[in-house]
Structure formats: structure tokens, C-alpha cells
Amino acid sequence: MIRSMTGFGRAQETIDGRDILVEIKSVNHRFFEFSCRVPRAYGYLEEKLKRYLQTKISRGKVDVGVTIVTLDGANAQVEINRELARGYVDALRALSGEFGLIDDLSLSAVARFSDIFTVRKGLEDEEVIWDGVKTVLDEAADRFIAMRAAEGERLRDDCLDRLCRIEQAVGVIEERSPQVVEEYRERLYRKLQELLADRNIDDSRILTEAAIFADKTAVAEETVRLRSHIAQFREILKLKEPVGRKLDFLVQEFNRETNTIGSKAQDLEVARIVVDVKSEIEKIREQIQNIE
């Protein structure tokens, strides 16, 4: 299955008192390049995320974002700075005695001094956290890969359509080539008639010159190879593996054969067709830059 290197997948679930959000996105890249954003306390997840995605993706610049929010104070511990609390209480009572104020000190009044409380996260089991993240990651990855596959199908269809256009153009070149030789022979004959006037024209010389021209402008080998490359391109598109690099190599072969045909072209119509073929090849090259 052809897959694009561009994709996005997102999933969010609440697991074991934690709200977990995972987002995966990717763009074109020659190799697999991974970057990740996770909360500082969960830095150990980065390598796990990378290893997991390497089993799913072979090429592309992949960026993963993970957010973990602990709900309702789960797994949190509140610590009291008793010395600081005692200092506040003693100071308030000293003020009461010094200024003759009513001592109405209460727990709620002391609790307003927030710096006497410290909220600390309790120790968390890394494997439990990873299991929860992986559950959400699986869902996000499925959506991510589905998007890449859908985009890959569009790229495949576009490439197949352009291959048909190239084949049609090659067919026209193959039909036109013998006509070019015959037109050259006729031009040569007319030119010799003008130069020699009433003198006899050596037909064998004309045939020899036409044969030399035909040999110099023959593109049969190039068109046969180009058709073979097109057939191979179609077969590669059917493979169930990453094929971007193979297709990139084949497109280089397309260009090589087409350039040779262009260099041999001694006909305006063939030259125009070659330009059209090179345009289609370039569009295919642009498309496969996004194929995994």
C-alpha cells in the first residue's frame, strides 16, 4: 500500500485518573527523523515513543506531542510546613497581646497562608504510565496511518494517470520517427535535384544518407526502455512496503531516456512531445517526494 509521508493523528482518553492527549504529525524527509514534546516529569517516555513509531513508519519527519494531566489530585500528597505555621500563629497572637486585639485565631485564618502547604506528586509507576499513554498512542497512530494511506492513494492515482500520458506520448514518438526519416529523404532528394539540375541523381547515395540519418535519430531502444521503466513503476506501486526510494530511482531513469530521445530529435513535433513528457516526469517526481 502506497502511503504519504504527510499525516496527522490525534487521540485523547482519561485513564487511571489521568487525562492523556497524544498528537502525531509528519512531513517529508529522506529518512526517519523523530522529535517529541512530553511533560518534563515524563521524559522517560521519549525513547519508548520513538521505538514504537519506528515499527510503524520508515520515512518522514515525525513530531509527537504528549500531554498528561492528573485529575482531582490523584496521586498527590499535601505536606505542611509546621514550623512556618507555628511562626504565623505565634506572630498573630503576639499582635493580639501587643495591640489589645481579640484573639479570634482559627484554622481557616491560618489556612489562608498558602505557603505553609506544599503539594507534591507521589511516586508513579513508569510502566503504568506507559501503558496508559500507549493505549492512547495506538488510537492516534491508527488515525495517523489511515490519513497517510488515504493521501498515498491519491498520489498513486495521480502517478498512474501521468504514466498513461507518457505512454501515449511515447507511442506518438514511435509513430513519428519513421516519418521523420522519410521526410528527410524527400528533402535530400529535392535539394539534390536543385543542385544537380538536369544531371542524374544517384539514388543509392540518397538511400545511404537516409540510412545514416535514421541511425543517428533512431530512438527505438530508448522508447523500449522507457516503456519497461513505466511497467516496472506500476509493479512497484503494488508492493506492500515503502517504495519511495525505488520510485525516485526509476524517475531518474525516465529522465535519462527522455533526455536521450530529446538529444536525437531532429523534428519539431518530436521535440515538443519530449518537452511534454519531461513536464509529466517532473510532476511525478514531485509527487513521489511525498511517498514513504
N, C-alpha and C positions, 0 to 999 in steps of 0.2 A: 504493500500500500504506500502510495506517494504521500509524504507529509511535508507541510511547510515548516520552515524554522520560525515562523511568526505565530505566536499564540498567547492566550490568556486563560487562566482558570482561577476561580475563587470559591472558597467554601468556608462556612462558619458553623460551629456547634458548641454547645455547652456540655462539658464532660467533667464529672467529678468536681463540681463547684468552680470550674474554670471556663471562661468564655474564650474559645480558641478560634482565631481567624488566620487563614493561610491564603496567600495570593501568589500565583506563579505567572510570570510573563517572559517572553523571549523574543529576540530579533536575530537577524542573520549574523553568522560568524563562521569562519572557516573550520573552527574546532569547537569543542565543548568548553565554554567559559562560564563559571559559576560565581554568583555573588549573592549575599544573604543579609537580611536585616532581622535580627531577633533581639528581644529584651536582654539587657546586659546580664541579668541573672541566669539566663538560659543559653549562654554562649556555647555550651557543650552540644547544642542541637545542630550547629552549623555543619559539622562533619557528617552527621547522620543524614541530614537533608541532602547533602551533596552526593553521598554514596547511593542514596535512594534514587535520586533523579538520574544518576548516571546509568541506572538499569533501564530507564525509560527513554532517554534522549541521547543521541550520539553527537549531534552538532547543534550549535546555536549559542547565543549569549543569553544565559538564563539568570533571571533575578527572582529571588524568593523573599517574601515578606511574611513574618510570623508575629502575631500579637497574642499575648496571653494575659487575661485579666482575671484575677481571683475575685470571686463574688462573695458578698456577705461576710467578709472577714474570715473566710475559710482558711484554715491552716495558719492563722495569725496569732501572735502572742503579745499581750499588753504588759509591759514592765513599768513598775512605779519607782521613781527616784525618791525614796523615803527621806533621805537626808535633806533634799531640796524641799519636800513637802513640809518637813518639820521646821525648816527655816522660815517658810512662809507663815506657818501657824504661830511660831514664836514672835515673828515680826508684827503680825496683826494684833496679837494680844499685848505686845509692848506698846503699840499705838493706842490701844484701848485704855491702858492704865495711864499712859502719859498725858493723854488729852481728855480723859474722863468720858470716854465713849462707851456706849452699851456694847457689851461683848455678845454679839449675835452670830458669832462664827459658826458656820455649818459646813457639812460635807460638800454641798453644792457650791458654796462660795469658794472652797479650796479647789474644787474640780475645775474652776474657771482658769486656773493657772495651768495651761496645757503643757508647759514644758516639763511638768513633773511626770508626764506619761510618755512612754516610748513604745511604738508599735513595731514589732519585729516579725518578719516572716519565719515561720518554723521550717525546719529541715524538710525538704521534699525528696521523694524517691525519683531519681532521674529516669528510671525505666518506666515508671507510671506516667510521668510527664510525656515521655517519648511516645508511649502507646496512645495517649490521647491526641498528641499532635499528628501522629501517623494516620490515625483514623480520619482526621480532617484533611490531611495531606493526600490521602488516597482519593478522596472525592474531588479535591481541587485538581489533582493530576489527571483524573479521568476527563474532566471538562476541558482541561488544557490540551490534552492529546486529541480529544474529539474536534476541537477547533482547528488544530494543526492539520488533522486529517481532512476536514472539510475544505480548508484552504488548499491543501495539496491536490485534492480532486479538481479544483478549479484550475490550478496550474497545469495539471496533467492534460485536461481537456484543451486548454489553450495551446499547449505544445503540440498536441496531436493535430489540431486544426492547422497550425502553421507548417507542420510536416507535410500535410496534404498539399498545401500551396507550393511548397518547394518541389514536391514530386511533379506537380503539374508543370511547373516552370522547367524542370529538367526534361520532361517529355517534349516540350516545345523546342528546347535547345537541340535535342536529339533529332527532331524532325527538320530543324532548320539547317543543321550542319551540312548535309549533302547538298542542299540548295545553294549554300554559300560557295561550295566548290564549283558547282555548275555555273553559277553566275560569274565566278572568277574566270572560268574557261571561256565563257562567251565574251567577257570584256577583253581578255587577252587576244582572242581571235579578231575582234573588231579593231583593236589597236594595231595589230599586225597588218590588217587589211589597209588601214590608213597609211601606215608607214611604207608598205611594200607596193602599194598601188596595184599595177597590173601583173606584178610578179606572183608566181605560185607560192602558196603558204605551206610550210612543212607541218602537216597535221601531227606527225609523231613528236615534233618539238613542243607543240601546244599540249599534247597529252602528257608529255614528260613534265612540263612546267606545272600543269594542273595537279599531277600526282605529287610533286614536291610540295605544292601549296596545301594539298589535302593532308599530307603527312604532318606538316608544321601546325596546322589548325585542328587536327583531329582531337576530339575530347571524349571519345567513347570510353577510354579507360577511366577518366575522371568521373563521368556520369555513372558508370557501373559501380565504382567505389562509393560515390555519394549515395546511390540507392541502397547499397549494402549498409552504409552507416545509418541511414534512416530506418531500415528494417531492424538493425541492432538497437537503435534508440527505443523503438516501440517495445521490443522484448524486455529491455531493462526496466521500462515503466511498469511492467507486470510483476517485477520481483517484490518479495515481501521483506525487504531490507532497505536500509538507507542507500540511496543511489545517486545523490547529488554530485559526488566527485566523479563517478563514472560518466554521467551525462555531461559534465563540464569538459572532460577529456574528449568525448565524442564531438561536441560542438567545435572544438579546436580542429578536429579532422574535417568537419563540414567546411569550415573556413578555408582550410588548406586546399581542398579540392576545388572549391568555388573560385578561389584566387587564381588557381592554375587555369581554369576554364576562361576566366576573365583575361588573363595574360595572353591566351591563344586566340581570343576573339578578334576576328577581322571583319566583323559585321556589326552595324549599329543596333540592330534588333537584338542580337545575342548579348551585346554589351549592356543594353537596357535591362534585359531579363536578369543578367548577373547582378546588377545593382539591386533589383527587387529581391533576389534570393538572399543577398548579403544582408538586406534590411530585415528579412524574416529570421535569418540566423541570429542576428543581433538581438532581436526581441526574444527569441528562445533563450539565448544566453542570459539575458536579464531575468527571465523567469526562473531559470534553474539555479540562479544565485540564491534563491529563497527556498530551494528544495533540500531537505535534510539528507 
